[in-house]
Amino acid sequence: MGITLGSIILSLVIGTATPAWLVTMWYPPGESVGSSPLVLGGLLLLGLVNAWMLWQVLRGPAPTAVPMGRAATWLRLLLYADVVWLLIPSFLPGPVETVIGLALWVPALVLFTVVLTGSGRSFRLALLLLGLVEPAISLANSLADDSELRFFVSSAYRATAMAAVVATFVVMVMLLLAQRRDGRWSRVTLLIGAGTFASAFLVELADALTRGGPIESIAEAMNVLYIVWLARTAHELNREPRRKAPLRVPTAVAATAAVLPLMVVGPEGRPHLTYTWQSNGLTGWQGDGLMGRQDDEFAECWAWSKPPRVADIPAHKRDRAYLCSVTKPGRHVSDQALLGRGRDACARFAAGEPVKARPALLALLCPEVVGRKHPDLLLSSAQMDQQKAEKENLVRERLAREAREEDARCRDPWPALRTRFQATASYYDWDSQPYGIYDAEAETEEDSTAIWSAKPVDTLATSGQLALIFTPSQDWATCVTAKALRSAPPPLRRKGWDAVVEADIVSESGRLVMQTLSASKVRFPDLARSGPGLYRLRLYTRPGVDLILIYPARRAA
């Protein structure tokens, strides 16, 4: 307790509750915790609770009153091991923690039914069966990959979770009754065991009132009565039991033991009303008796959670698609009421009145009404794809026509230097990206990486079998002329050009290709006229015009 007070004082001095949090909560806070009086007061109270709990746990077994049998000795050992497991913070995966916890508790439960006296055989059998319900469900839930999804969409899963909660409650009550009947355990131990219900309720109340934050974590950490009950139960096991008449199984407990397995297994067919919304979105739609447990129908309704296109759904399924789109799990509104609201909205939409529902959703109920103002909503997905493809084709044709017009305006900037292996095309760049010349049969990825990772280049960059020309403009088309020569051209002519640059490019396959420049798809010839080897690339450039000459630097061997 002195350590707790010291940590509280230190937290007040430094202005943060982290030291007190570490001492009392036994783990670092997830975020910075302020030193507010409410937080520090809660941590001080938690320190008192932890000190009392540790005193109860560490005082050890009571002095031996009567010799204990082998079952009682193993039960005491398992109870103390369970206490240690609950006290030590664990960072193991959830399924592993669940398996370890069950490995400690299930044998202890079995030994309870052997050690307890004053309880009839039927009572202990019911205690054992009910006690195994919650561990089995917990293990199945921890091993299930999609348990969270099934929690929201499956009524059977929610019934199973409720069965586990009820079974845990009933088992604890039966254990306290059996302890009282046995007579070995003190009244304080029984009161602490009964207090576990109240502490759980207070923790849930604190969660609901605080909605997260330090106070909620502190309140959850105070839920230690169960650990104290386990320790005191182990501590007092060596007392002498009082022989009383056998404890009979109450009728309510026997009925609960029979109903809980039925809740877990579930009936062959769930009862449902024709016009009642069920949690998974599938009931009898308009009296057709469809059952929500069928996987194919659930998948169909799940796909309709967003309004589908009317033309893609058969007419007899459109009401069902509408209900799947407008309802959500947890909303208990009848199908008849939802359909009535939708048809009223259709009537207001036809009268020109404003409605909250989206036209795409109302089209499922009244396509003829919605189609007058929104005919596109009545098109099928195939028709929409066809329209999209037609629009894309029109855009491509327009771009090709404009590119042909741009190509027609381009002229050879050096007509005196003629060769049969040349071409001219327009290049319009919107993204300030270069165009390139490359070996068509070589891997140019490494060359491209080397160019882009190098320092910024003004006009021309080459690396191995790739050359990039950085001269296009976003304001006008650039006329690009490429000529392939078998020998070196005349000396440099700089007159009339802004820049003339040269660089080497390699062709291992004997082919150098100019990328397609314009939408007209003008084909450039093979620019490597002398086969594999090293070539020289000379670039003449001025605004709107690029001239590229490629010739062998030396003959291939």
N, C-alpha and C positions, 0 to 999 in steps of 0.2 A: 504493500500500500504506500510505503514511503517513496518507492520508485515512481509510482503514479503521481503523487503530489509533486515530486521534483520535476517530472516531465510537464506537469501543468504550469508550474512556475516558469520553467524554461520557455514554454510556448507563449506565455504572456510577455516575456522579455523580448523575444525575437519577433513577435507579431504573427506567428503562424502556428497552427495546431499540429504540425507534422510530428514533432517529438512525442507529444501525448498520444497521437494516433498510433505511432509505432509501438509504444509501450502497451497500450490497452487493446488495440485491434490485432496486433501481431502480424501486420503486413503493411507495406507503404501505401499511402493514399494514391489514387489514380490521378489526381490533380491537386493543385495547391488548395489547402484548406485554411480558411481564415480563422483567426483567434476570437471568434464571437463568443459572448458569454453563454449562449445556448449550446454551441458545439462543445466548449470546454466543460460546461456543466454536465452534458451527456457523457463525455469521456470520463469525468470524475465518477459519475454514477456507475459507468461500465467497469471502471477499475475496482469499485467496491464489490460489484457482482462477480468479477473474475476472481478477486481474492477469496470471497466466500466459496466459489465453486472449487478453486484449487485446494482450499482447506478440506472440503468434503471429499475430494478425490484422493489427496495425498495422505490422509490420515491412516489409510491402510485398513486391512481386515480387522474386525473386532476380535477380542480375545476368545480363544476357542472355548465354547460352552459345551458342545457335544461333538463327538467324532462325526466327520462328514463322509458320506459315501463317495464313490468314484464319480458318479454323475454330478453331484453337487460341486466337487472340486473342479471338474472340467467346466462346469457352468460359470463358476466364479472366475476362472482364468479367461474364458471367452468374454465375459462382461467387462473385465478390466482391459482386455485387448481392444474391445470395441470403444471404450472410453478413450484410450490412447489414440486410436485411429481418428476419432472425431475431434480430438484436441489438436493434433499435428496438422498444420496447413499442408495441403497436397496440391501438386502441380501436374498430376498425371492426367491423361485423357479421360473424358467422361465415362466411356464404357469400362475402362480399367478400374476407376474408382467405384463404379457400381458393382463390379464383380467382387472386389475386395470387401466392400461393405456387406454384400450378401453372404460371402464366405464366413464372415464373423457372426452375422445375426441369425441365419437359418439354423446352424447347429445349436446356437444358444436357445432358439425357440423350441427345438426338439427336446433339448435337455430340460427346459422349463416344464414341459408336459410330463416329464419323468419325475422331476424333483418335487413338484407341487403336491401337497397333500390336502385332503379335505375336499377335493373336486372329483366328481364322478368320471367314469371312463368316457361317457358321451360328451361331457363338457370339455375334457382335454382333447378329444378328437375334433370337436368343432373349433377349438382354439387353434389346433395345428392346421386344419384345412383353411380357415380364414387367414391365419398368419402367413400361409404360403401364397395367397392371392397377390398381395402387394409386391413381394419380391419377384414373382414371375412376370408381372406386368412391367415393373421397373427394368428388369433385364431385357425384355422384348423391346421396350421403348428406346433404351440406350443403344441397342444394336440395330434399330431400324434407321435407314438412311433418310427416309422421307417422312419421319414422324411429324414434323411441323406442318407439312402440307396436309397430311391425313387428319391432323387435328382440326383444320379449318373446313375440310370438305367431307368428313366422314362422321355420321352420327354414331356409328358403332364404335369408333375410336373415342369419341367423347364419353360414351357410356362406359367404356372400359376404364378411362381415367377416373370417372366418378366412382366406379366400383372399387378401384384401388384406394381412393380416399375413404370411402365408407368402411372398407375392410380394415384399414389402419386404425380408424376410430374405434371400431367394435373390438378389435384385438386388444387395444390398450385398456379399454373398459374391462374386458374379461380378465386380463392379467391383474389389474388392480383388485377385482373381486376375488380372484384366486389367491392373491397375496393376503388379502384380509382374512379369507377363510383359512389359509394355512396357519397364520398366527405368528410366524417368525419375524415379520417385518413390523417396524414401529409405525405409529400413527403419522409421524413426521414424514417418513418415506412415502406412505400412501398419499398424504396431502401434496407432497412435491410431485408425485406421479399424476395426480389429478390436475395440478397446476400447469402441466404441459399443455393442456387444452386452452387454458386462459392465456398463456404466454403466446401461443400460436395466433390466437385471435388478436392480441394486442399488436403483434408484429404486422399482421395484415392491416389493422387499423392505421398503424403508423405509415405503412406503405401507401395507403389510400390518401392520407392527409398530407404527407410530405411530397409525394410524387418524385422520388429520387432525391439525391443529395446526401450529405453527411449524416443527417439525422436518421434517414432510413437505414443506412448501413449500421449506425450505432444501435438502433432498435433491433435489427436482425441479430447483432452480436450478443444481445442480452437474452436471447432464447436458449438458455443453458440448462433449464430445468430437467430436460431429458437426460443430459449427461450426468447431472447430479443424481437423478433417480437410478440410472444404471449403476453408478458407483455405490450408492447406499444399498441397493439390492444385493450387490456382490459382498458388501461389507457385513451385512447381517445374515448371510446365508447359513452361518454356523450356529444360529440359535435353535432352540428346541421347538418344533412345531406343536401346535395345540390340536388335538384330535377333535373334530366336530363332524356333524353329519355331512355326507357328500353334498357338494354344491351341484344342483341340477341346472340343466341348460334352460334358460328362459325361452318361452315360446317365440318371442320377438327375435331372439338371437338365432334360433333354429330356422325361422322363416328367412332371415337375412342371409344365412349360410346357404339356403337353397336358391335364393333369388340372384345372388351375386354371380355364380357361374352362368346362369341364364343371361345375365346382362353382358357378360364377356363373350359368350358364344353367339348370342343373337338369334332371333327367330329366322325361319326359312323365308318368310315374307313379311316385311314391315307393314303395320297398319297405316293407312293414309287416307285422307279425304280427297275427293276429286278436285276440289278447288282450294287446296291448301298448299302454301309454299313450304317446301322442306329445305333443310340447311344446305343440301348439296345441289339444289337447283333442278332436280328432276322429280316430278310427281306425275300423276295421271293428268295429262293435258287434255282439257275439254272432254274428260270422261273416257279417254282411250286406254286408261289403265297401265300406262308405261311405268316401269319401276326404276327408281334411281340407283339401284345397286348394279345395274348393267354397265360394264366398263365402256362399251362402245357408245352408249347414249350419253354417259357422263363426258366422254371426250368430245362428243358432238356439241353438247351444251357449253363446255369450256371454250371451244372454238368460237361460239357465238357470244362470248362475253362482250365483244365489241360488235357494233351493228354490222352485219354482213350485207352484201348487195342482194337486193330483192330477187333479181333474175337468176341468181345462183342457187336459190332455195326453192324446192317444190312448194306449191301453193298450200298443201295440207300441213306443212311444217312451219309456216311463217308465224303463226301465233306462238308456237313454242320458241322459235328464235327470238321473238320480241320479249318473251318472259325471261329467257336466259340473259338478254342484254340489259334489262332494267332492274333485275333483282340481284341482291347480294346476300351472302351467308349472314344469318343472324336477323334478317328482316322478316318478320312474321306477318306478311300481307298476303291475302289470298290471291290466287291466280285470277279469279273472277273480278276482284276489285281492280287489279292491275290492268286487265284487258278493258274494263269499263272506263278507266281513266284514259287509256290510250285512244279508245274510240271517241270519247268526248273531245280530246285534243284534235282528232281528225276533223270532227265537225266544226270546231272553232277555226282550224286552219283553212277549211273550205270556205268559211264565211269571211276570211281575211283578217281574223282577230289574231293578236300575238299569242304564241304558245311557247312554253319553256322547252318542250321536247324538240330534239333535233329532227329536221326533215328526213334524214337518212333512217332514223329510228321509226318515225311514223309511216314511212313507206312500206314497212313490213305489215302494217295493218290496213292501210288504205293507199295502195300504190296508184290507183287511178286519180285520187285527189292530189297527192304530192306530185305526180308526174306532170300535172298541168303547169306548175311553176318551176319544177326542177326535173326536166326530162332526162338529164344525165344520170339521175339516181336510179332510173329503171334499166340502165344498160348493164349487161353482164360483165364479168371480169374479162372474158375473151374479147368482147366488143371494146372495152376500155383499152386493153392491150393493143388491139388492132388500131384504134385511133391514135394511141401513143406512137406506134410504129409508123403510121402514115405521117404524123407530124415530124418525126425524126427524119424520115425520107425526104420530106419537103425541105427541111433545114439543110440536109446534106446536098440536095440538088441545088439549092440557092447558093451554098458556099462553093460548090463546084463551078457554077456559072460565073460567080464573081471572080473565082480564081482564074478561069479561062480568060476573062476580060483583062485581069491583071497580067497574065502571061502574055497576052497579045500586045500589051503596051511595052513589054520589056524588049530591049535590043541588045545585040552583041556589042560590048564596049570596045572590043579590039577586033574588028572584022578582018583586018589584014592578016591576022594570025589565025589561019583556017586549019581545021582538022575534022576528019569525019567523026571523031569521037568527042563530041561536045553536046551540051544541052543548056537551055536557059529556062528558068522558071521563077515565079514570084514567091516570096516568103513573107508572110505576115505573122508577126509574133505578138501575142497578147501578154505573155507572162515573162518577158525579158529572158527567154531561154535560148541557148545557142542551137545551131544546127550542126550536123556532124558528118564526117567521112570516116569509114571504118572498114576493116577486113570482115567481109560477110561471114566467113567460115571460122573466125577466131573468137575466143572468149575475151570480151573487152570490159568485163566488169571491174577487174583490178585496174585497168588503165583509166577507166572513168573515175574510180575512187581516188587515184593519184592526182587527176586533174582537179577535182573539186576540193581536195584537201590542201592544194598548193595555194600560193599567194594569188590575190586577184589579178586577172589577166585582162588587158584592154581589148585585144582583137582575136588572137589566135593562140590556142594551147594544144599541144600534142603530147601523147604518152604512148609509146609503143605502137600499137596498131589502131589508134583512135586519134582523131583530130576534131576539135570543137572550135567553131567560128562564132565569136561574140560580137557581131556587128549589127544584128537586126534592130529595128526601131519600132516602137509601138504606134507611132504617128503616121507611118506610111509603109507601103509594101517595099521590100528590098528585092531588086532584081539580081538573081544569082546566076552567073554563068560559070560553068566548070569545063575545062578543056584538058584532055589527056594527050600528052606528047611523048614521042619516042626518044627525043633528045632535048637538051637544055634549050630554052627559048632565048631570044635576044636579051642583052643586058637589061638591067632594071630601068624602067621608064617611070619616073616619079611625077612627071608633069601631068596635071589634071587629076591626081589622086591625093587623098588626105594621108594615106599610110600605105606602105608596101612592106610586108613582113614575110619571112621564110622560116620553115621548120621542116624537120625530117619526120617521115611516117613509114612504118614497116608493113609489108604485106607478106605473110608466110604462105598463104594459099594462092597468091597470084591474082587476087581480086581486091579492088577497093571500090566501095559503093557509097554513093551520095544518098542520104536519107530522103524520103519523099517529102517535098517541101510544101506544095500547095494542094488544095482540095481537088485540083484538076489531075493530080497524080501523074505529072510529067516524069517519064522514065529517063534517068541519066545512064550513060553507058558505063562499062567497066573502065575505071580510071587508072588501073595498073596495066599499061600496055606492054610491059616487058617481062611479065611474069613475076614470080616471087623475088623479093629483094627489098632494098632500101630505096625510097623515093623522096624526092624533094617537093614540098608544097609551098607555092608562092601565092600570097593573097594580096590583091589590089582592092582597096576599099575607099569609097566616098559615100556621102549621104545617098541612100537609096540604091546603090550599085555595089556589088561584090563580083570580082573576077578571080577565079581560082585556076592556077596552072599546076599540073602535076606531071612530073617527068622523072626518069630514073636518075638516082644519084650515082649509081654504078651498076654495071651489069651483074646479073645473078650468076653465081658460079655454076 
